[in-house]
């Protein structure tokens, strides 16, 4: 009596079957409701409304998180003038996370159509009709650039204006170039001699300390010279002034 043994498939056939089963299992998992996007979290925004970021991202309700094209979504978000960089990540099982870095405003330009607010990299961030009080004027234009464009701006002026922190920048009315030297005009009167657009961290630190001291001593400013930031000087209005200690390098 002969007993027929069950035939086994060849190794190649078994491998194909395993791959098919694995593929079907993966398809079921990836297309299940478990990975449907239920939330889009936006982090890092200060000037751009969160809803604007979500609209630019174009992530549909119920879209599969695992299949979400992260780089494509990031590129869409980066079309916004304020967005310097965007990163999109998955927070499994159901949240897309968009982290952005915004451009910083450096100053504003007067043009025939009004005011163009300029970022540190020269991008027009927004257009206004009234002059902003928290940014310095950095020049004039003969044309009116649109938001997102990059008009020609004197690099040294923009570099100095953009290097200032918010509290210091609010005290500066304008930044201009005379020859090779940058000069800043104070809102309360007087001017600042910056010299070339170098050592800006040290120069801004020295200027901030000098302005803080003049407010404490109630001294009017004719000129503050920070061209040598370790040895700044002050020409006051009205009376002789004993200068504060030089800032640390």
PLY file of the C-alpha trace (Angstrom):
ply
format ascii 1.0
element vertex 249
property float x
property float y
property float z
element edge 248
property int vertex1
property int vertex2
end_header
0.00 0.00 0.00
1.42 3.34 -1.05
0.70 6.45 1.00
0.87 9.72 -0.90
2.68 12.40 1.06
1.42 16.02 0.72
3.53 17.87 -1.74
5.39 20.91 -0.57
5.85 23.90 -2.77
9.23 24.95 -3.97
11.09 27.55 -1.87
10.56 30.13 -4.60
6.80 29.55 -4.65
6.59 29.75 -0.88
8.51 33.03 -0.91
6.10 34.50 -3.45
3.12 33.44 -1.35
4.71 34.98 1.77
5.30 38.24 -0.03
1.72 38.35 -1.27
0.36 37.70 2.21
2.69 40.30 3.68
1.75 42.81 1.02
-1.95 42.28 1.56
-1.50 42.59 5.31
0.44 45.82 4.87
-2.17 47.20 2.49
-4.93 46.45 4.99
-3.02 48.08 7.84
-2.00 51.19 5.88
-5.49 51.71 4.53
-7.30 51.12 7.78
-8.95 53.85 9.81
-6.25 53.42 12.45
-3.87 55.70 10.48
-6.41 58.29 9.36
-5.22 61.84 10.13
-7.39 63.32 12.85
-5.24 66.30 13.84
-2.71 68.65 12.21
-0.52 70.26 14.87
1.41 73.44 13.99
4.43 74.48 16.06
6.74 77.50 15.89
4.35 80.07 14.44
4.25 83.61 15.83
3.09 85.90 13.02
1.24 83.47 10.77
-2.18 82.18 11.90
-2.25 78.44 12.43
-5.24 78.09 10.11
-3.25 79.63 7.24
-0.56 77.00 7.70
-3.13 74.21 7.71
-4.73 75.56 4.54
-1.37 75.71 2.77
-0.53 72.17 3.88
-3.65 70.83 2.13
-3.87 67.76 4.35
-7.32 66.26 3.81
-9.54 64.90 6.55
-9.06 61.17 6.87
-5.92 61.13 4.73
-3.56 58.28 5.56
-0.76 59.48 7.83
1.73 56.79 6.80
1.26 57.62 3.12
1.46 61.39 3.64
4.14 62.96 1.34
6.05 64.91 3.99
8.43 66.87 1.74
5.64 67.87 -0.62
3.55 69.22 2.26
6.59 71.14 3.58
7.17 72.75 0.17
3.56 73.93 0.05
3.89 75.53 3.49
7.14 77.25 2.51
5.36 79.19 -0.25
4.14 81.56 2.49
6.30 84.70 2.58
6.76 84.52 6.35
7.91 80.88 6.36
11.66 80.40 6.05
11.63 76.65 6.68
9.01 73.96 7.33
9.38 70.39 8.56
6.55 67.85 8.52
6.61 64.74 10.71
4.29 61.89 11.66
3.10 61.45 15.22
1.55 57.99 14.91
-1.13 56.92 14.73
-3.16 59.97 13.65
-1.37 63.35 13.97
0.65 65.30 11.40
3.08 67.78 12.97
4.21 70.87 11.05
7.14 72.75 12.61
8.04 76.07 11.04
10.74 78.69 11.32
9.52 82.18 10.46
11.48 84.91 8.77
12.34 87.89 10.98
11.42 91.40 9.86
14.45 93.65 9.49
13.01 97.00 8.47
10.70 98.77 6.02
10.99 100.49 2.67
8.93 103.40 1.40
7.64 102.89 -2.15
4.96 104.44 -4.40
2.31 102.03 -3.10
3.01 102.43 0.61
5.25 100.46 2.94
7.04 97.16 2.29
8.21 95.26 5.38
11.44 93.43 4.58
12.84 90.26 6.16
16.48 89.70 6.99
16.94 87.82 3.68
15.31 90.61 1.66
11.87 89.00 1.22
8.83 91.30 1.35
6.80 89.97 4.29
3.80 92.28 4.13
2.57 95.57 2.75
1.28 98.37 4.97
-0.05 101.88 4.57
1.10 103.22 7.95
4.73 103.31 9.01
5.48 100.64 11.63
6.78 101.96 14.93
8.74 98.84 15.84
10.99 98.70 12.77
13.50 101.15 11.24
13.20 102.66 7.79
15.93 101.24 5.56
15.42 103.09 2.29
13.11 103.88 -0.63
12.03 102.09 -3.80
10.81 103.38 -7.13
8.55 100.35 -7.61
6.10 98.54 -5.31
7.16 94.91 -4.84
4.56 92.29 -3.98
4.63 90.09 -0.91
7.17 87.33 -1.42
9.38 89.29 -3.84
12.95 90.35 -3.08
13.67 93.93 -4.15
17.14 95.41 -4.30
18.16 96.52 -0.81
21.56 97.78 0.32
23.04 94.71 1.97
24.92 96.56 4.72
21.84 98.48 5.83
19.66 95.39 5.94
22.34 93.39 7.73
22.60 95.96 10.53
18.85 96.45 10.90
18.14 92.73 10.92
20.86 92.04 13.48
19.09 94.06 16.18
16.82 92.45 18.72
13.26 93.70 19.06
13.78 96.04 22.06
16.75 97.75 20.41
15.14 97.92 16.96
12.13 99.76 18.40
14.44 102.61 19.41
15.83 103.04 15.88
14.01 105.32 13.43
16.14 104.58 10.38
19.34 102.95 9.16
21.30 104.45 6.29
24.66 104.26 4.56
27.12 107.14 4.25
30.09 106.10 2.20
31.11 102.77 3.69
29.75 103.52 7.16
26.33 102.58 8.51
24.48 105.21 10.55
21.36 104.65 12.62
19.03 107.49 13.63
17.41 107.22 17.06
13.67 107.81 17.51
14.33 110.11 20.46
16.93 112.11 18.56
20.62 111.67 17.92
22.43 109.14 15.80
24.57 106.04 16.12
27.84 105.54 14.26
28.12 101.84 13.40
30.96 101.98 10.92
31.11 98.91 8.66
28.52 96.16 9.06
30.82 93.95 11.12
30.99 92.86 14.79
27.25 93.50 14.96
26.56 91.42 18.06
29.14 93.37 20.05
28.05 96.72 18.59
24.39 96.08 19.38
25.28 95.04 22.92
27.29 98.23 23.43
24.53 100.39 21.96
21.83 98.80 24.12
23.89 99.40 27.26
24.57 103.02 26.31
20.90 103.71 25.61
19.87 102.06 28.88
22.34 104.27 30.74
21.20 107.48 29.04
17.61 106.76 30.03
18.63 106.15 33.64
20.68 109.35 33.75
18.12 111.32 31.68
20.74 112.43 29.19
19.96 113.51 25.65
22.02 111.91 22.90
23.73 113.74 20.10
25.95 110.86 18.95
26.76 107.37 20.14
29.82 105.82 18.53
30.05 102.01 18.60
32.51 101.63 15.74
34.88 100.16 18.32
32.37 98.19 20.40
34.76 97.56 23.31
35.27 101.33 23.69
31.97 103.08 22.78
31.68 106.82 23.17
28.83 109.27 23.71
28.39 112.92 22.78
25.52 114.11 24.97
23.22 117.09 24.61
23.32 119.77 27.25
26.02 118.67 29.66
29.11 116.56 30.13
28.43 112.92 30.83
30.52 110.40 32.74
30.34 107.38 30.52
29.35 103.96 31.80
31.88 101.11 31.84
32.66 99.61 28.46
30.71 96.40 27.73
32.51 93.09 27.93
33.71 91.79 24.56
0 1
1 2
2 3
3 4
4 5
5 6
6 7
7 8
8 9
9 10
10 11
11 12
12 13
13 14
14 15
15 16
16 17
17 18
18 19
19 20
20 21
21 22
22 23
23 24
24 25
25 26
26 27
27 28
28 29
29 30
30 31
31 32
32 33
33 34
34 35
35 36
36 37
37 38
38 39
39 40
40 41
41 42
42 43
43 44
44 45
45 46
46 47
47 48
48 49
49 50
50 51
51 52
52 53
53 54
54 55
55 56
56 57
57 58
58 59
59 60
60 61
61 62
62 63
63 64
64 65
65 66
66 67
67 68
68 69
69 70
70 71
71 72
72 73
73 74
74 75
75 76
76 77
77 78
78 79
79 80
80 81
81 82
82 83
83 84
84 85
85 86
86 87
87 88
88 89
89 90
90 91
91 92
92 93
93 94
94 95
95 96
96 97
97 98
98 99
99 100
100 101
101 102
102 103
103 104
104 105
105 106
106 107
107 108
108 109
109 110
110 111
111 112
112 113
113 114
114 115
115 116
116 117
117 118
118 119
119 120
120 121
121 122
122 123
123 124
124 125
125 126
126 127
127 128
128 129
129 130
130 131
131 132
132 133
133 134
134 135
135 136
136 137
137 138
138 139
139 140
140 141
141 142
142 143
143 144
144 145
145 146
146 147
147 148
148 149
149 150
150 151
151 152
152 153
153 154
154 155
155 156
156 157
157 158
158 159
159 160
160 161
161 162
162 163
163 164
164 165
165 166
166 167
167 168
168 169
169 170
170 171
171 172
172 173
173 174
174 175
175 176
176 177
177 178
178 179
179 180
180 181
181 182
182 183
183 184
184 185
185 186
186 187
187 188
188 189
189 190
190 191
191 192
192 193
193 194
194 195
195 196
196 197
197 198
198 199
199 200
200 201
201 202
202 203
203 204
204 205
205 206
206 207
207 208
208 209
209 210
210 211
211 212
212 213
213 214
214 215
215 216
216 217
217 218
218 219
219 220
220 221
221 222
222 223
223 224
224 225
225 226
226 227
227 228
228 229
229 230
230 231
231 232
232 233
233 234
234 235
235 236
236 237
237 238
238 239
239 240
240 241
241 242
242 243
243 244
244 245
245 246
246 247
247 248
